[in-house]
Amino acid sequence: MTVIVLVVSALVFRLSGALLGVARFGTWRVSAAHGLAVMLVMTAGAHFAPPGVTFMPNHADMVAMVPPFFPFPALVVYLTGVLELAGAVGLVLPATRRTAGICLALLFVLMLPANVHAALAGVTLAGEAATPLWQRIPEQILYIGVALWAAEVVGGRSAGRTASASGASLVR
């Protein structure tokens, strides 16, 4: 579900740039950053949802995902929820996008043990089995890649943009 939210959100943002002329969403990179932010707001909600919430994972489900060797699992869940929200805000602000993308990539790596534990321990999330590892690990790699790409850590600025900027200064 989270991959669908990421892809659809990024597509909607990019289409609003291309078809409606919304300048903010003039590139796939920025649209993907905003799409990842939407996904993070959605997933962070589970970190704070009370136990009575059953249509999505709730705080208790998230606590069950934390491997037993981590101390204070409830605090870890709240902290990661806050970090996801902070990362979402950081992604939509151009001045902080690079730092947010790098920090989110690290957070996604650090949260992988919880996803592995959930899959191997048979943890249920909103009554459903946790995402199996064969699916979850590629998803996590996708999130890391999108975060780093949106932050311009991987894929960098295109050579064409750099060359055209250099060429523009030579023309003057």
N, C-alpha and C positions, 0 to 999 in steps of 0.2 A: 504494500500500500504506500509506503513512504517513497519508493522509487517513482510510483505513478504521480504522487503529489509533486515531487521534484521536477519530473519531466513536463507535466502539464503546466505547472506554474511557470517554468522557464519558457515554454512555448508561448503561453499567453502573454508574458512580458515582452518577448521578442516580436510577436505579432503586433502588439500595441505599438512597438517602435516602428516596425516596417509598414504597417497598414494605416495606423492612426497618426503617425508622425511624432510619437512621444519620444523626444530626443534622449531622455534618460536611458531608454531601452534600445539604443541604436546598435548595440553589439550583442552577440551571443554570450560573451564573457560576462557582461554586466547583467544580462537577463538570467544567466545561470546563477550568479551570485544572489539575485533576488529570489529565484526559485528555491535555492538551498535555504535561504532565510525563512521562506514560508514553511518549508518542511521542518525546519528546526523549531519554529514556534509551535507547530502541531505536535512534534515529538516531546518538546519540553512540557507541554500540558500534562502528559502522563505522569511526570515527576511530581506534580502537585495535586493530581486528581484524588479526591477522597475515596475510601474503600467502597462506598455505595455505587460508584460509577462502574457500569458494566459494559458500555458500548465501545470502550477503548481501554487499554491498559491503565491501571491506576497506580498510586504510590506504593501500595502493598505489593503489586505485581513487580514493580521496578525493584523494590527491596529484595524480593525473592531472586532476582537476577544476579545480585551482587555476590561474587564468590565468597565462601565462608572465611577466607583468610584476610579479607578486608575488615578493619575495625569500623564501627559506627555506620552500618550500611544505610540507615535512614538518612543520616547526614550526607553520605556520599551521593545518594539519589537527589537530595535537595540541591547539593552543590553542582552536580552535573546539569541539573535542570537550569540553574541560574547561568551556568557557563554556556549552555546552548542558547539561551535567550540573549545573553551578551554577545555571543558570536553572530546571531541573526542581526542584531542591531549594527554590529561592526561591519557586516557584509554589505548593508545597504548604504553605508556612509563611505563615499569615495576616499576620504582621508584615512579611514581605518580598515579599509577592505583588505589590504595586504596582510596586516598584522592579524586580523580576524581569521583570514583564510589559513594562515600558518598555524595559529592557535587551535582552530577547529580540526585541522588535520591531525594535530597531536592529540586532541581530545578523542577523536574517532579511533586512533590507535590505542589509547589508554582504556577506552570503553570496550574494546574487543573481548577482553577476558570475561566480561559480564555476559556478552552474547554467546560466547563459547560455553560458559557455565550453564546458561539458560537452556541451550540446546541439549547439552549432555545430561543435565539433571532433570530434564522433563518439566521445566517450569512452564506454567501456563500464563498467558497474558490475555486478560479479558475472556477467560475460559477457553482460549485456543492455544494449541501447542506453540512454543517459541519457534521462530524461523529456523529451519534446519541449516546446519553449517554449510552445506553445498550451495545454499542460496545466500546465506547471511555474509559469508566472507567476501564473495564478489560484490555484494551491495556495499559493504564497508569500504572496499577498495574504490568503488565508484564515488562514494561520498568524499573520501580523501582526495581523489583525483579532481573532483569538481571544486573542492575547497582550494586546492593548490592552483588550479587553472584560473579560477576566479580571482585569486590573489596575484596572478601573473608570476607565480613561482615556477610553474612548468608551462611550457608552450610559449613563454615570454612574449614580448612584443614582437609582432611580425617584422621581418626584415624589410618588407615593403613600407611599413610606417616609418621605420628608422631611416631608410634610404630616402623616402620622400621628404622627410623633415630635413635631412642633410642637403638634399637637392634644392629645397626651397631656400635654404640660407645661401646657397651658391648663386641662385638666380638674382638675388637682391643686389 
